[in-house]
Amino acid sequence: MEALYLLIPLSVVVVFIALWVYFTASDSGQFDDLVGPGLRVLQDDDTTVKPPAPGEPHA
């Protein structure tokens, strides 16, 4: 029973920390575009980077 005196306030603190992290991420725009990165994976990107010829400086 005495453990509840520690666990209940500790769980309330953890909930407030989780809410603070969620709202901080939400305010910073973390959840603005949830569809774009998933669609970007499906786009076909055929551009290739040619390696420099021997003797050419690297960019």
PEBELTA-V737649 format. One record per residue. N is the residue number from 1. RES is the residue in one letter. D_LAST is the distance of its C-alpha to the last C-alpha in Angstrom with 1 decimal. Layout:
N RES D_LAST
N RES D_LAST
//
This chain:
1 M 67.8
2 E 66.4
3 A 63.0
4 L 62.9
5 Y 63.2
6 L 59.7
7 L 58.1
8 I 59.0
9 P 57.5
10 L 54.4
11 S 53.9
12 V 54.3
13 V 51.6
14 V 49.2
15 V 49.9
16 F 49.2
17 I 45.9
18 A 44.9
19 L 45.9
20 W 44.0
21 V 40.7
22 Y 41.3
23 F 42.0
24 T 39.1
25 A 36.7
26 S 38.5
27 D 38.3
28 S 34.6
29 G 34.0
30 Q 33.3
31 F 35.6
32 D 34.8
33 D 33.0
34 L 34.3
35 V 34.0
36 G 30.4
37 P 28.5
38 G 31.0
39 L 30.6
40 R 26.8
41 V 27.0
42 L 29.1
43 Q 26.9
44 D 25.5
45 D 21.8
46 D 21.1
47 T 17.5
48 T 15.3
49 V 11.7
50 K 11.6
51 P 10.1
52 P 8.6
53 A 11.7
54 P 13.1
55 G 12.4
56 E 9.1
57 P 6.4
58 H 3.8
59 A 0.0
//
